[in-house]
Amino acid sequence: MALLSNFAAGAVWAVSFRYRDFRYLWLSTVMQSVGMGMEFVALGWLVLDLTGSPFMVGVASAARMAPFFFLGLVSGAVADRVDRRVIVRWTTVAGALIAAVTAAVLYTGYQNVWPIIALTVGMGSVWAFTFTLRQAYTYDIVGPEAALNGMSLQSLSQRLGGVAGALGAGGIIAAVGIGSQYLAIAICYALSAAILLWTREAGQAAVRTPQSALQNLIGYVDIIRSNRVLLTLMLLAAVTEIFGFTHQSLLPVFARDELGVGSVGLGVMSAFRQGGGLIGLVLLAAMSASKRKGLIIFVVAGGFGAGEMALSLGGGFVSFVAVLALINACASAVDTLYKTLMQENVANEERGRAMGSWVLSIGVAPVGHLGVGALATRFGATGAMLVNGSILLGVSVVTALTLPKIRQLP
């Protein structure tokens, strides 16, 4: 921990590490993200192995994201009510329990996909609360002055853990089986919860006089109706989720059917995906003083769409992972910008609900996962990428030209 603190003292892009509780939160997120990276690889490979259907892979990914839509508002209302430092520990423990139950089911040799999808819904519910709480708690600790830096470094921790998890997942599946993979996921979540026990304070920007969760939930309507910036950012995040982030559900299809690299290759692809995100976040953290975050959103989202179109061109494994890294650099950067601007454009006591709004926005992902799965079934994975990338690029260009208020956000 002292090493991180000393590093922050000499690195502008790492200033949030000066905060002790942020360092523990960051390490906890790294460990949880190792489990998430493993789960991403494991779920897609497991469902494809059980069903042989790209569409069912999309269904499984949709099941994981559906709770974001239904629990987004609830998670935000709860986050503005509770001590986020404490509740994030318990949601992480819940993730460990669900992963352990999934491992137990797989150890029995059960071959029906639907119990796996039901447990995936449970894990998605954990993710919905975890994402809301961890993002809001990050802002609590570092305050408004270091908000973009803290959010970027928090996302960086997710990517670092995701790289390690993705690389390990393919090897674990090949060596000891999918059940042991989910047991490893449970252990990662448990260690993440343990690290959080060392956090001490609610944070400098934490809400001091919270309302009830019900009052917060009712207040959501007024916030969304009166705050047009927040509403617009929610809609943009939803579009990016549907036509951008859903490319991830097709990676098992590319690995098995397009590139023929198997589960180990899928792990490498997922690691490059996360590695590209690391690059994007490091660059974004260094731009924490930028006054043109609104404009950057449109530029990066356009690059995201163009990168997806490039995936449709085919080529070998090396060119595929290179483009995959590029589009995920754009993905991680634009996602972090959405989260930061949402929190910066609401009152301090509404930041939990702002992050709940972000979770709600990405909760429309099932529409995208089902859509991209259907497109892949009809036109192949490369055709699906061409369609989605074209739409995302087109929307980015049009909205950049027609939404000057968002474009000019500092």
HELIX and SHEET records of a PDB file:
HELIX    1   1 ALA A    2  ALA A    9  1                                   8    
HELIX    2   2 VAL A   12  ARG A   18  5                                   7    
HELIX    3   3 ARG A   20  THR A   51  1                                  32    
HELIX    4   4 PRO A   54  ALA A   79  1                                  26    
HELIX    5   5 ARG A   84  TYR A  107  1                                  24    
HELIX    6   6 VAL A  113  VAL A  142  1                                  30    
HELIX    7   7 PRO A  144  ALA A  146  5                                   3    
HELIX    8   8 ALA A  147  VAL A  176  1                                  30    
HELIX    9   9 ILE A  178  LEU A  196  1                                  19    
HELIX   10  10 ALA A  213  SER A  226  1                                  14    
HELIX   11  11 ARG A  228  PHE A  243  1                                  16    
HELIX   12  12 PHE A  245  LEU A  250  5                                   6    
HELIX   13  13 LEU A  251  VAL A  253  1                                   3    
HELIX   14  14 PHE A  254  GLU A  258  3                                   5    
HELIX   15  15 GLY A  262  ALA A  286  1                                  25    
HELIX   16  16 LYS A  293  LEU A  311  1                                  19    
HELIX   17  17 PHE A  317  GLU A  344  1                                  28    
HELIX   18  18 ASN A  348  GLU A  350  5                                   3    
HELIX   19  19 ARG A  351  ILE A  362  1                                  12    
HELIX   20  20 ALA A  365  THR A  402  1                                  38    
HELIX   21  21 PRO A  404  ARG A  407  1                                   4    
END                                                                             
